[in-house]
C-alpha cells in the first residue's frame, strides 16, 4: 500500500504536497523527526507506567509484616560476598 492509496485529510494532502518538493535528504530528516516524536512519546508513556507500577510494588512490599524479610541474609544464614 502506498501513501497515495490512503485516505487523506486536506491537511495531510498539504503536507504531502510540500514533502514532494523536498530533497531526499530533507524528507529523510523530516521522517526521522516524526518517527522520533512518536517513539519519544511511547517511551515517556512506558516510563510513566513503570514508575507508577514500581511505586505500587514498593508500597505493597514495604510494610511491617514483611520487614522480617528485609534482612533475609541473616534470617537464612547467607553470608555477604
Secondary structure, 3 states (H helix, E strand, C coil): CCHHHCCCCHHHHHHHHHHHCCCHHHHHHHHHHHHHHHHHHHHHHHHHHHHHHHHHHHHHHCCCCCHHHHHHHHHHCCCCC
